[in-house]
Amino acid sequence: MKRFFAWVRALFGRTMDSLEDPEIMLDQARRDMQGALTQNREKAEQAITQRNRLQQMMDEATKKSLQLEQQASTALRQGNRELAKQFLREKASTDGTLETLRSTLAQAAETVDQVKVAIKHQEDEVRKKTAEALALKAQWKQAQIQDSIGKALQGLTFENEYEGSFAAARDKIKDKQAEGAARNEMLSGSIQGKMMEMEDATMDYAAEEELKKLEEKLGLSAPEIQNVSTTTTDDLDSQLDALEKRLGNSSEGS
């Protein structure tokens, strides 16, 4: 239930935000001004129509008054005083009505003139407010664009926030390079040690040979059995070969 009320509040807030949008508010205000101006124009037209009607009634009353006066004059020329008197009484009534119409028409004309001035002022105000609304809309668009730019730039950063990662990577690479260098150094030392061992063995062998030569020279070395055996065996073979050759030659001579 709490989530539902939270959703309703969020929806209501979003609806209010959309209703309070400056562009919508300006459009509504412009429509209201146009509507009020239209209504005032209609009322002004009605007032002008009534004034014109009063003017027509006054013109008719004036015309009737003149006509009654002419009729009274004609009746007097004809010697009919009673009829002339009747025309004059009717003329007096018409003149009374005419005076009332003249006063009412003056007031209506003054009212109509004031309404015309008010309508003209309202038209100027509507044009002024319409131009102001367009300017405010443009400012609202600019403000929205600036806000969008600000939101888009919120994720940008120009600080060296990645230096820690680069430093850690550099240290790791340096450690790995140092470890490789140490391994190579150890390997190089091992190879050099083997080379030195080989050199020592070669030197020991050479020294041993020199020592044997010196012992032979001094008569201190005993003859090797293997060499003697080899030499003896070689001599026996030679002797056998020579014997076989002699035997072969003797057979061929016989």
Backbone as CSV, one residue per row, in Angstrom:
resi,resn,N_x,N_y,N_z,CA_x,CA_y,CA_z,C_x,C_y,C_z
1,MET,0.823,-1.196,0.000,0.000,0.000,0.000,0.871,1.266,0.000
2,LYS,1.959,1.230,0.777,2.858,2.371,0.803,3.450,2.635,-0.569
3,ARG,3.804,1.563,-1.257,4.367,1.719,-2.608,3.334,2.327,-3.546
4,PHE,2.046,1.934,-3.365,0.989,2.483,-4.216,0.848,3.984,-4.002
5,PHE,0.807,4.405,-2.718,0.684,5.840,-2.440,1.915,6.598,-2.922
6,ALA,3.095,5.989,-2.813,4.303,6.633,-3.328,4.223,6.805,-4.841
7,TRP,3.683,5.767,-5.505,3.517,5.864,-6.969,2.518,6.951,-7.329
8,VAL,1.407,7.054,-6.564,0.397,8.090,-6.821,0.994,9.471,-6.620
9,ARG,1.779,9.641,-5.541,2.407,10.939,-5.300,3.378,11.292,-6.420
10,ALA,4.158,10.304,-6.874,5.101,10.556,-7.966,4.368,10.932,-9.251
11,LEU,3.253,10.214,-9.513,2.463,10.512,-10.715,1.847,11.895,-10.622
12,PHE,1.345,12.247,-9.444,0.754,13.572,-9.246,1.808,14.658,-9.410
13,GLY,2.992,14.412,-8.838,4.072,15.396,-8.981,4.486,15.582,-10.424
14,ARG,4.573,14.465,-11.169,4.942,14.568,-12.580,3.876,15.321,-13.369
15,THR,2.589,15.056,-13.052,1.493,15.762,-13.727,1.540,17.251,-13.426
16,MET,1.799,17.599,-12.167,1.893,19.015,-11.800,3.070,19.684,-12.483
17,ASP,4.175,18.953,-12.579,5.338,19.518,-13.279,5.014,19.806,-14.733
18,SER,4.294,18.869,-15.366,3.930,19.097,-16.760,2.948,20.252,-16.891
19,LEU,2.013,20.372,-15.914,1.056,21.479,-15.965,1.724,22.809,-15.689
20,GLU,2.768,22.810,-14.884,3.480,24.035,-14.554,4.619,24.315,-15.528
21,ASP,4.623,23.621,-16.629,5.633,23.879,-17.639,5.472,25.302,-18.158
22,PRO,6.528,26.118,-18.153,6.409,27.519,-18.584,5.822,27.679,-19.979
23,GLU,6.183,26.798,-20.884,5.661,26.920,-22.243,4.154,26.704,-22.260
24,ILE,3.673,25.712,-21.504,2.235,25.475,-21.422,1.539,26.639,-20.735
25,MET,2.150,27.167,-19.667,1.574,28.298,-18.951,1.472,29.523,-19.858
26,LEU,2.505,29.775,-20.658,2.481,30.926,-21.568,1.416,30.763,-22.642
27,ASP,1.295,29.541,-23.186,0.261,29.299,-24.192,-1.132,29.495,-23.600
28,GLN,-1.317,29.028,-22.378,-2.619,29.181,-21.726,-2.917,30.652,-21.458
29,ALA,-1.894,31.384,-20.998,-2.090,32.818,-20.743,-2.421,33.556,-22.032
30,ARG,-1.757,33.202,-23.119,-2.038,33.851,-24.401,-3.461,33.543,-24.859
31,ARG,-3.890,32.283,-24.694,-5.262,31.941,-25.061,-6.279,32.687,-24.195
32,ASP,-5.970,32.820,-22.894,-6.874,33.553,-22.006,-6.974,35.013,-22.421
33,MET,-5.852,35.624,-22.752,-5.869,37.018,-23.187,-6.656,37.182,-24.480
34,GLN,-6.425,36.265,-25.426,-7.168,36.325,-26.681,-8.666,36.134,-26.436
35,GLY,-9.016,35.205,-25.537,-10.422,34.992,-25.216,-11.052,36.215,-24.581
36,ALA,-10.333,36.835,-23.620,-10.857,38.039,-22.973,-11.015,39.178,-23.979
37,LEU,-10.045,39.308,-24.884,-10.136,40.348,-25.904,-11.326,40.113,-26.827
38,THR,-11.540,38.868,-27.187,-12.686,38.539,-28.052,-14.003,38.861,-27.362
39,GLN,-14.106,38.496,-26.076,-15.336,38.802,-25.336,-15.554,40.303,-25.210
40,ASN,-14.496,41.036,-24.934,-14.622,42.486,-24.807,-15.009,43.131,-26.139
41,ARG,-14.464,42.582,-27.220,-14.856,43.104,-28.527,-16.342,42.876,-28.784
42,GLU,-16.822,41.682,-28.426,-18.239,41.400,-28.602,-19.093,42.357,-27.769
43,LYS,-18.670,42.587,-26.534,-19.418,43.524,-25.676,-19.346,44.939,-26.235
44,ALA,-18.179,45.324,-26.750,-18.058,46.652,-27.349,-18.954,46.781,-28.571
45,GLU,-19.025,45.714,-29.354,-19.917,45.731,-30.526,-21.372,45.887,-30.091
46,GLN,-21.739,45.204,-29.024,-23.101,45.348,-28.514,-23.365,46.786,-28.048
47,ALA,-22.386,47.376,-27.342,-22.548,48.756,-26.879,-22.666,49.724,-28.058
48,ILE,-21.831,49.503,-29.081,-21.896,50.358,-30.272,-23.234,50.180,-30.981
49,THR,-23.727,48.939,-31.004,-25.029,48.682,-31.620,-26.141,49.428,-30.875
50,GLN,-26.106,49.400,-29.543,-27.113,50.113,-28.753,-26.993,51.624,-28.935
51,ARG,-25.769,52.110,-29.008,-25.598,53.549,-29.267,-26.169,53.934,-30.620
52,ASN,-25.882,53.095,-31.612,-26.416,53.368,-32.949,-27.947,53.315,-32.933
53,ARG,-28.497,52.401,-32.145,-29.962,52.324,-32.033,-30.519,53.592,-31.400
54,LEU,-29.859,54.077,-30.345,-30.283,55.330,-29.728,-30.172,56.492,-30.704
55,GLN,-29.116,56.485,-31.515,-28.952,57.535,-32.508,-30.091,57.489,-33.533
56,GLN,-30.475,56.295,-33.942,-31.594,56.154,-34.875,-32.894,56.661,-34.244
57,MET,-33.124,56.278,-32.963,-34.332,56.739,-32.265,-34.344,58.260,-32.136
58,MET,-33.165,58.844,-31.853,-33.078,60.303,-31.737,-33.320,60.968,-33.087
59,ASP,-32.771,60.384,-34.140,-33.005,60.947,-35.474,-34.484,60.868,-35.836
60,GLU,-35.109,59.730,-35.498,-36.525,59.576,-35.782,-37.359,60.564,-34.964
61,ALA,-37.002,60.741,-33.679,-37.732,61.688,-32.830,-37.543,63.118,-33.325
62,THR,-36.355,63.455,-33.741,-36.101,64.799,-34.275,-36.908,65.034,-35.551
63,LYS,-36.902,64.033,-36.409,-37.666,64.131,-37.661,-39.165,64.265,-37.368
64,LYS,-39.645,63.495,-36.362,-41.060,63.555,-36.004,-41.417,64.909,-35.412
65,SER,-40.520,65.456,-34.589,-40.773,66.770,-33.989,-40.892,67.844,-35.073
66,LEU,-40.007,67.801,-36.039,-40.079,68.761,-37.144,-41.361,68.574,-37.966
67,GLN,-41.716,67.329,-38.156,-42.914,67.033,-38.927,-44.161,67.542,-38.201
68,LEU,-44.228,67.346,-36.884,-45.374,67.825,-36.104,-45.443,69.344,-36.111
69,GLU,-44.278,69.974,-36.081,-44.254,71.435,-36.144,-44.778,71.915,-37.493
70,GLN,-44.371,71.263,-38.550,-44.864,71.633,-39.874,-46.387,71.401,-39.986
71,GLN,-46.826,70.280,-39.389,-48.252,69.991,-39.426,-49.055,71.047,-38.624
72,ALA,-48.486,71.453,-37.489,-49.164,72.491,-36.685,-49.223,73.800,-37.461
73,SER,-48.148,74.124,-38.164,-48.130,75.340,-38.974,-49.163,75.265,-40.092
74,THR,-49.280,74.145,-40.732,-50.253,73.960,-41.804,-51.681,74.097,-41.275
75,ALA,-51.908,73.512,-40.088,-53.252,73.594,-39.498,-53.608,75.034,-39.161
76,LEU,-52.653,75.821,-38.690,-52.915,77.227,-38.379,-53.213,78.005,-39.649
77,ARG,-52.509,77.724,-40.737,-52.778,78.423,-41.980,-54.192,78.127,-42.480
78,GLN,-54.628,76.927,-42.138,-55.974,76.526,-42.548,-57.043,77.009,-41.553
79,GLY,-56.584,77.645,-40.415,-57.523,78.168,-39.428,-58.030,77.128,-38.468
80,ASN,-57.380,75.998,-38.402,-57.807,74.927,-37.503,-56.875,74.926,-36.296
81,ARG,-57.225,75.744,-35.308,-56.382,75.910,-34.134,-56.365,74.652,-33.268
82,GLU,-57.481,73.962,-33.165,-57.542,72.767,-32.327,-56.586,71.693,-32.872
83,LEU,-56.609,71.543,-34.159,-55.701,70.530,-34.740,-54.256,70.954,-34.577
84,ALA,-53.984,72.250,-34.729,-52.620,72.740,-34.547,-52.176,72.530,-33.103
85,LYS,-53.144,72.810,-32.165,-52.820,72.615,-30.748,-52.500,71.138,-30.483
86,GLN,-53.222,70.229,-31.076,-52.975,68.797,-30.892,-51.606,68.409,-31.424
87,PHE,-51.262,68.950,-32.600,-49.926,68.653,-33.150,-48.816,69.193,-32.240
88,LEU,-49.054,70.365,-31.666,-48.036,70.947,-30.779,-47.890,70.151,-29.490
89,ARG,-49.026,69.655,-28.934,-48.923,68.814,-27.736,-48.110,67.544,-28.039
90,GLU,-48.382,66.929,-29.164,-47.621,65.727,-29.549,-46.157,66.062,-29.777
91,LYS,-45.911,67.252,-30.348,-44.520,67.684,-30.558,-43.809,67.883,-29.229
92,ALA,-44.531,68.445,-28.238,-43.916,68.648,-26.924,-43.546,67.307,-26.303
93,SER,-44.406,66.296,-26.424,-44.112,64.977,-25.893,-42.907,64.378,-26.620
94,THR,-42.920,64.565,-27.937,-41.778,64.046,-28.711,-40.494,64.758,-28.329
95,ASP,-40.548,66.060,-28.099,-39.351,66.821,-27.696,-38.841,66.364,-26.330
96,GLY,-39.798,66.021,-25.421,-39.368,65.495,-24.119,-38.627,64.168,-24.286
97,THR,-39.211,63.331,-25.125,-38.521,62.057,-25.408,-37.174,62.306,-26.072
98,LEU,-37.150,63.319,-26.941,-35.908,63.643,-27.640,-34.817,64.103,-26.677
99,GLU,-35.207,64.891,-25.679,-34.219,65.328,-24.683,-33.670,64.129,-23.899
100,THR,-34.563,63.222,-23.552,-34.105,62.016,-22.834,-33.171,61.193,-23.711
101,LEU,-33.558,61.053,-24.978,-32.696,60.306,-25.901,-31.356,61.003,-26.090
102,ARG,-31.365,62.320,-26.133,-30.113,63.053,-26.327,-29.171,62.819,-25.151
103,SER,-29.699,62.847,-23.919,-28.870,62.597,-22.735,-28.343,61.157,-22.722
104,THR,-29.269,60.217,-23.021,-28.861,58.796,-23.033,-27.842,58.541,-24.130
105,LEU,-28.038,59.156,-25.293,-27.100,58.962,-26.392,-25.730,59.536,-26.066
106,ALA,-25.703,60.658,-25.359,-24.422,61.248,-24.970,-23.657,60.307,-24.037
107,GLN,-24.410,59.763,-23.080,-23.765,58.812,-22.171,-23.297,57.562,-22.920
108,ALA,-24.114,57.042,-23.809,-23.738,55.847,-24.574,-22.531,56.121,-25.458
109,ALA,-22.501,57.303,-26.083,-21.370,57.654,-26.942,-20.087,57.762,-26.124
110,GLU,-20.200,58.355,-24.928,-19.027,58.455,-24.061,-18.545,57.069,-23.633
111,THR,-19.510,56.213,-23.300,-19.157,54.848,-22.904,-18.498,54.099,-24.055
112,VAL,-19.070,54.244,-25.235,-18.502,53.560,-26.401,-17.090,54.067,-26.678
113,ASP,-16.873,55.358,-26.556,-15.524,55.906,-26.774,-14.537,55.337,-25.754
114,GLN,-14.982,55.224,-24.511,-14.107,54.648,-23.479,-13.825,53.170,-23.770
115,VAL,-14.868,52.469,-24.223,-14.676,51.051,-24.545,-13.709,50.903,-25.710
116,LYS,-13.821,51.775,-26.703,-12.905,51.719,-27.838,-11.466,51.942,-27.387
117,VAL,-11.269,52.903,-26.505,-9.917,53.155,-25.994,-9.411,51.938,-25.221
118,ALA,-10.316,51.351,-24.399,-9.920,50.173,-23.614,-9.587,48.996,-24.527
119,ILE,-10.409,48.806,-25.570,-10.148,47.716,-26.509,-8.818,47.937,-27.209
120,LYS,-8.573,49.190,-27.627,-7.289,49.488,-28.291,-6.118,49.221,-27.345
121,HIS,-6.263,49.611,-26.082,-5.200,49.354,-25.102,-5.028,47.854,-24.880
122,GLN,-6.154,47.128,-24.824,-6.072,45.688,-24.621,-5.433,45.002,-25.820
123,GLU,-5.728,45.434,-27.024,-5.103,44.875,-28.216,-3.592,45.096,-28.189
124,ASP,-3.200,46.317,-27.806,-1.760,46.594,-27.695,-1.118,45.711,-26.629
125,GLU,-1.833,45.514,-25.528,-1.300,44.689,-24.443,-1.181,43.227,-24.885
126,VAL,-2.179,42.761,-25.644,-2.141,41.378,-26.133,-0.968,41.188,-27.076
127,ARG,-0.756,42.149,-27.979,0.401,42.050,-28.883,1.711,42.080,-28.110
128,LYS,1.755,42.954,-27.114,2.965,43.051,-26.297,3.213,41.749,-25.536
129,LYS,2.160,41.213,-24.919,2.302,39.978,-24.147,2.587,38.784,-25.058
130,THR,2.044,38.814,-26.275,2.340,37.731,-27.212,3.815,37.726,-27.584
131,ALA,4.350,38.922,-27.869,5.780,39.015,-28.171,6.615,38.608,-26.960
132,GLU,6.157,39.038,-25.759,6.886,38.656,-24.538,6.833,37.149,-24.322
133,ALA,5.673,36.539,-24.636,5.543,35.086,-24.495,6.499,34.360,-25.426
134,LEU,6.632,34.851,-26.656,7.576,34.239,-27.589,9.008,34.358,-27.061
135,ALA,9.334,35.539,-26.509,10.686,35.729,-25.953,10.909,34.803,-24.757
136,LEU,9.887,34.689,-23.897,10.020,33.810,-22.727,10.125,32.350,-23.142
137,LYS,9.406,31.974,-24.195,9.530,30.607,-24.705,10.948,30.341,-25.183
138,ALA,11.504,31.321,-25.896,12.883,31.166,-26.366,13.842,31.044,-25.186
139,GLN,13.622,31.865,-24.137,14.471,31.771,-22.946,14.291,30.414,-22.262
140,TRP,13.041,29.919,-22.241,12.791,28.613,-21.637,13.500,27.508,-22.408
141,LYS,13.471,27.590,-23.736,14.186,26.616,-24.557,15.685,26.687,-24.272
142,GLN,16.206,27.907,-24.180,17.638,28.055,-23.877,17.963,27.470,-22.507
143,ALA,17.076,27.728,-21.533,17.312,27.187,-20.193,17.286,25.666,-20.213
144,GLN,16.354,25.086,-20.985,16.308,23.627,-21.089,17.570,23.080,-21.735
145,ILE,18.052,23.759,-22.788,19.282,23.318,-23.456,20.464,23.411,-22.505
146,GLN,20.540,24.529,-21.764,21.635,24.674,-20.798,21.565,23.595,-19.725
147,ASP,20.326,23.298,-19.272,20.173,22.243,-18.265,20.585,20.891,-18.832
148,SER,20.212,20.636,-20.089,20.604,19.372,-20.725,22.119,19.283,-20.859
149,ILE,22.746,20.405,-21.236,24.206,20.417,-21.351,24.843,20.152,-19.990
150,GLY,24.284,20.804,-18.950,24.823,20.590,-17.609,24.701,19.144,-17.170
151,LYS,23.530,18.527,-17.459,23.345,17.127,-17.093,24.290,16.227,-17.887
152,ALA,24.500,16.578,-19.161,25.390,15.754,-19.986,26.831,15.856,-19.505
153,LEU,27.202,17.018,-18.963,28.582,17.218,-18.526,28.829,16.776,-17.096
154,GLN,27.769,16.329,-16.412,27.962,15.903,-15.024,28.915,14.717,-14.916
155,GLY,28.908,13.842,-15.923,29.775,12.660,-15.869,31.198,12.924,-16.288
156,LEU,31.480,14.127,-16.789,32.844,14.432,-17.227,33.705,14.801,-16.033
157,THR,34.944,14.401,-16.083,35.907,14.779,-15.061,37.250,14.988,-15.711
158,PHE,37.918,16.028,-15.287,39.235,16.350,-15.824,40.317,16.172,-14.765
159,GLU,39.933,15.600,-13.637,40.921,15.329,-12.611,41.668,14.041,-12.943
160,ASN,42.890,13.922,-12.371,43.717,12.749,-12.653,43.306,11.615,-11.726
161,GLU,42.021,11.212,-11.853,41.511,10.193,-10.956,41.987,8.786,-11.324
162,TYR,42.543,8.630,-12.536,43.026,7.317,-12.960,44.520,7.146,-12.694
163,GLU,45.171,8.130,-12.057,46.603,8.044,-11.814,46.927,6.874,-10.904
164,GLY,46.021,6.576,-9.948,46.263,5.441,-9.062,46.361,4.139,-9.831
165,SER,45.467,3.950,-10.817,45.507,2.726,-11.619,46.777,2.654,-12.446
166,PHE,47.146,3.808,-13.054,48.368,3.823,-13.854,49.590,3.585,-12.979
167,ALA,49.625,4.182,-11.770,50.758,3.989,-10.869,50.874,2.530,-10.450
168,ALA,49.715,1.912,-10.123,49.743,0.503,-9.735,50.232,-0.367,-10.887
169,ALA,49.769,-0.039,-12.119,50.214,-0.811,-13.281,51.714,-0.636,-13.511
170,ARG,52.172,0.625,-13.374,53.614,0.862,-13.544,54.433,0.092,-12.511
171,ASP,53.988,0.114,-11.248,54.724,-0.612,-10.196,54.745,-2.106,-10.478
172,LYS,53.615,-2.624,-10.931,53.564,-4.060,-11.218,54.498,-4.413,-12.370
173,ILE,54.505,-3.549,-13.396,55.396,-3.800,-14.536,56.851,-3.723,-14.102
174,LYS,57.155,-2.724,-13.256,58.537,-2.598,-12.773,58.941,-3.826,-11.950
175,ASP,58.013,-4.302,-11.091,58.313,-5.497,-10.300,58.563,-6.704,-11.208
176,LYS,57.723,-6.825,-12.243,57.896,-7.944,-13.154,59.221,-7.829,-13.913
177,GLN,59.577,-6.581,-14.314,60.857,-6.383,-15.005,62.027,-6.701,-14.081
178,ALA,61.924,-6.260,-12.817,62.991,-6.549,-11.859,63.116,-8.048,-11.614
179,GLU,61.963,-8.722,-11.525,61.993,-10.174,-11.324,62.635,-10.874,-12.518
180,GLY,62.293,-10.405,-13.756,62.906,-10.986,-14.947,64.398,-10.721,-14.986
181,ALA,64.797,-9.485,-14.606,66.222,-9.164,-14.594,66.970,-10.038,-13.593
182,ALA,66.352,-10.242,-12.410,66.993,-11.085,-11.406,67.121,-12.529,-11.898
183,ARG,66.088,-13.009,-12.558,66.134,-14.372,-13.080,67.225,-14.500,-14.140
184,ASN,67.282,-13.491,-15.024,68.326,-13.518,-16.051,69.713,-13.451,-15.431
185,GLU,69.792,-12.616,-14.365,71.091,-12.508,-13.689,71.492,-13.841,-13.062
186,MET,70.540,-14.513,-12.429,70.833,-15.815,-11.844,71.185,-16.828,-12.925
187,LEU,70.450,-16.784,-14.023,70.739,-17.713,-15.110,72.116,-17.450,-15.700
188,SER,72.430,-16.151,-15.835,73.747,-15.798,-16.365,74.847,-16.283,-15.428
189,GLY,74.608,-16.121,-14.114,75.602,-16.608,-13.156,75.756,-18.117,-13.226
190,SER,74.653,-18.824,-13.414,74.715,-20.280,-13.515,75.508,-20.715,-14.740
191,ILE,75.240,-20.057,-15.892,75.975,-20.407,-17.116,77.451,-20.091,-16.974
192,GLN,77.720,-18.919,-16.386,79.137,-18.549,-16.184,79.825,-19.549,-15.270
193,GLY,79.105,-20.036,-14.249,79.700,-21.036,-13.355,80.006,-22.321,-14.091
194,LYS,79.059,-22.717,-14.997,79.314,-23.933,-15.767,80.507,-23.760,-16.703
195,MET,80.577,-22.580,-17.285,81.726,-22.325,-18.156,83.033,-22.380,-17.367
196,MET,82.989,-21.807,-16.180,84.179,-21.862,-15.344,84.519,-23.298,-14.967
197,GLU,83.497,-24.117,-14.685,83.751,-25.518,-14.366,84.384,-26.242,-15.546
198,MET,83.844,-25.921,-16.779,84.428,-26.559,-17.964,85.874,-26.113,-18.160
199,GLU,86.102,-24.811,-17.938,87.483,-24.328,-18.060,88.404,-25.000,-17.026
200,ASP,87.898,-25.151,-15.786,88.695,-25.819,-14.751,88.987,-27.261,-15.141
201,ALA,87.960,-27.949,-15.707,88.176,-29.344,-16.104,89.207,-29.434,-17.221
202,THR,89.099,-28.479,-18.180,90.085,-28.468,-19.276,91.490,-28.231,-18.741
203,MET,91.574,-27.263,-17.824,92.880,-26.981,-17.230,93.390,-28.183,-16.432
204,ASP,92.513,-28.858,-15.715,92.922,-30.047,-14.956,93.404,-31.142,-15.903
205,TYR,92.739,-31.309,-17.028,93.124,-32.333,-17.993,94.494,-32.011,-18.595
206,ALA,94.659,-30.714,-18.922,95.954,-30.308,-19.489,97.072,-30.502,-18.472
207,ALA,96.782,-30.136,-17.213,97.798,-30.320,-16.166,98.111,-31.789,-15.963
208,GLU,97.129,-32.633,-16.056,97.334,-34.070,-15.912,98.210,-34.612,-17.033
209,GLU,97.965,-34.120,-18.248,98.778,-34.558,-19.376,100.227,-34.117,-19.198
210,GLU,100.399,-32.875,-18.777,101.756,-32.378,-18.554,102.461,-33.176,-17.455
211,LEU,101.652,-33.496,-16.422,102.212,-34.279,-15.319,102.661,-35.661,-15.811
212,LYS,101.882,-36.300,-16.695,102.247,-37.607,-17.234,103.518,-37.520,-18.070
213,LYS,103.557,-36.453,-18.864,104.764,-36.292,-19.688,106.009,-36.123,-18.810
214,LEU,105.846,-35.347,-17.741,106.973,-35.135,-16.849,107.376,-36.432,-16.151
215,GLU,106.390,-37.243,-15.735,106.687,-38.513,-15.092,107.381,-39.470,-16.073
216,GLU,106.940,-39.474,-17.319,107.583,-40.330,-18.298,109.017,-39.880,-18.535
217,LYS,109.137,-38.564,-18.538,110.484,-38.041,-18.763,111.423,-38.415,-17.630
218,LEU,110.908,-38.399,-16.436,111.730,-38.730,-15.275,111.773,-40.236,-15.021
219,GLY,111.034,-40.986,-15.770,111.002,-42.439,-15.596,110.258,-42.875,-14.369
220,LEU,109.348,-42.038,-13.973,108.586,-42.336,-12.762,107.239,-42.988,-13.074
221,SER,106.846,-43.013,-14.340,105.529,-43.575,-14.677,105.661,-45.003,-15.125
222,ALA,104.724,-45.843,-14.778,104.718,-47.250,-15.165,103.974,-47.397,-16.473
223,PRO,104.426,-48.338,-17.342,103.726,-48.510,-18.630,102.322,-49.024,-18.396
224,GLU,101.436,-48.508,-19.215,100.024,-48.919,-19.086,99.835,-50.314,-19.654
225,ILE,99.127,-51.106,-18.913,98.881,-52.490,-19.297,98.091,-52.559,-20.573
226,GLN,97.116,-51.677,-20.709,96.266,-51.706,-21.894,97.083,-51.420,-23.138
227,ASN,98.024,-50.456,-23.011,98.843,-50.103,-24.169,99.782,-51.264,-24.533
228,VAL,100.325,-51.880,-23.486,101.240,-53.000,-23.743,100.495,-54.144,-24.398
229,SER,99.334,-54.372,-23.863,98.530,-55.462,-24.436,98.199,-55.159,-25.851
230,THR,97.876,-53.915,-26.126,97.518,-53.517,-27.485,98.708,-53.667,-28.417
231,THR,99.871,-53.202,-27.877,101.080,-53.304,-28.701,101.447,-54.763,-28.956
232,THR,101.352,-55.568,-27.904,101.682,-56.993,-28.041,100.747,-57.651,-29.025
233,THR,99.520,-57.370,-28.948,98.529,-57.972,-29.850,98.817,-57.556,-31.268
234,ASP,99.168,-56.263,-31.454,99.487,-55.781,-32.809,100.723,-56.499,-33.362
235,ASP,101.721,-56.708,-32.502,102.935,-57.399,-32.967,102.627,-58.834,-33.356
236,LEU,101.791,-59.502,-32.587,101.433,-60.883,-32.899,100.701,-60.970,-34.217
237,ASP,99.845,-60.059,-34.434,99.103,-60.059,-35.700,100.054,-59.850,-36.866
238,SER,100.967,-58.936,-36.659,101.940,-58.694,-37.741,102.771,-59.929,-38.032
239,GLN,103.186,-60.575,-36.967,103.995,-61.783,-37.143,103.193,-62.880,-37.835
240,LEU,101.890,-63.018,-37.497,101.059,-64.024,-38.130,100.868,-63.700,-39.609
241,ASP,100.714,-62.453,-39.889,100.544,-62.068,-41.305,101.815,-62.380,-42.089
242,ALA,102.938,-62.057,-41.490,104.197,-62.326,-42.182,104.408,-63.831,-42.383
243,LEU,104.055,-64.637,-41.396,104.182,-66.078,-41.484,103.286,-66.612,-42.577
244,GLU,102.045,-66.135,-42.654,101.125,-66.588,-43.686,101.650,-66.236,-45.073
245,LYS,102.264,-65.051,-45.190,102.809,-64.674,-46.491,103.967,-65.607,-46.900
246,ARG,104.817,-65.926,-45.929,105.934,-66.818,-46.236,105.438,-68.184,-46.635
247,LEU,104.478,-68.674,-45.906,103.900,-69.971,-46.233,103.266,-69.953,-47.602
248,GLY,102.624,-68.863,-47.923,102.020,-68.775,-49.257,103.046,-68.755,-50.357
249,ASN,104.126,-68.049,-50.132,105.183,-67.967,-51.136,105.835,-69.336,-51.338
250,SER,106.030,-70.070,-50.232,106.667,-71.370,-50.322,105.788,-72.314,-51.114
251,SER,104.511,-72.301,-50.945,103.579,-73.176,-51.675,103.641,-72.883,-53.156
252,GLU,103.653,-71.595,-53.493,103.701,-71.221,-54.906,105.010,-71.680,-55.543
253,GLY,106.188,-71.701,-54.781,107.471,-72.159,-55.328,107.483,-73.660,-55.558
254,SER,106.880,-74.428,-54.764,106.822,-75.865,-54.924,106.044,-76.218,-56.172
